[in-house]
């Protein structure tokens, strides 16, 4: 089921969503200050490209002041909008029976897109 779900996700928008995160990551990595945020965009691109079979887990080793500060900046500079985007698509897909597995993936991506620092995708 994971393979089939990933293929359908990839064809119907997963590629373009991942491409957007990847390009955003490249733009952020141009500056020295933006490199940590660009790396988080690359993490999101990997998670959005093939989300089925992956989990978002907290990384307790990276918890600290930088993680908190970086998550606050991330939320203020676009993380809230990307999380709301995943929420809206999750709600829309939940309204159809066939879209429920894809809605679950959007709901899973909300946590990662809202506060990516201190989280890992496994």
N, C-alpha and C positions, 0 to 999 in steps of 0.2 A: 504494500500500500504506500510506503514511503517513497519508493521509486516513481510510481505512477503519479502520486500527488506532486512530487517535485517537478516532474516533466510538465504536467498541466500548469502548475504555478509558473514555471519558467516561460512557457509559451504565452500565457495570458497576463503578462505584466511583470513577472519577477525579474526578467532580464533588464527591462527598462528602469525598474526601481533600483536594482543593484548598480546599474550604470550611473544613475543619478548620484547615489551615495559614493561611488568610486570617483567620479569627476569632482564632486565636492571635496573628497579627501585629497585629491591631487591639488586642488586650488588651495586648500588649507595648509598643505605641506610646503607651499612656496615660501612661507615665512617661518622663521624659527619659532615664534610664539604659537603658531597654528599647528605645529607638528603633532602634539598630543591629541588635538581634536581631529586632525586628519587621520590618524591611526584608528580612532574610534569610528570614523566614517568607513574605513576599510573593514573593520569588524562588522559593522552593520551591513555592508555590501555582501559580505560572505554569508551572513545570516539570512538576508533577504533573497539571495540568489536561490538557495535550496533550503527552506526552513523545515521541511518535514524530517523528523528523526533527530532534530537538534533540540537542546534545552538550554535555557539561560540560567546560569547559577551565579550566586554571589561569590566573589573572591575575597575571602577574609584577610588574606595576606596583604592586599593593596588598600585596605581601609585606612583612612587617615585624613589629614587636613587638606592635602592636595586633591584627593578624590572628592571630598565635599565641595571644595572651592570650584573645581573643574565642572562638577555636575551642575552647580548653580549657574555658572557661566553658560554651560550647554543649554540648560532649560531656557534661559533668558534670550539666547541667540538662535533659537530655532528648534530646540528639542521638544518644546511644548507643542509646536505646530506639527511636527512629524508624528508625535504620539497621538494627537487629535486626528490626524489623517488616517492612521492605522485604526483608531477607534471608530471613525465614521465608516470606513470600508468593512470593518468587522461587523458593525450593526447592519449595514446593507446586505452583506452576504449571509447573515444569520436569518434574514427574512425568507430566504429560499432554502429548501431542504438540501439541495445539492451543494450549496455554498457553505454549509456549516463547517466542514473540515478546513476550508480556507479561512473562514472567519476565526477559527481557533488559532490559526497561525498569525493572523493580524493581532489578535489579543495577546499572544505571546510576544510579539515584536513591540508592543507598547512599552513593556518594562525596559527593554533594551534601548529603544529610541528615546525614551524620556530621560534616563540616567545611565549612560553606557559605561561610565567610569566605575570600576569596582565590580564589573560583571564579566563573565566569560561565557562563550558559546561552546557547548560540548555536544 
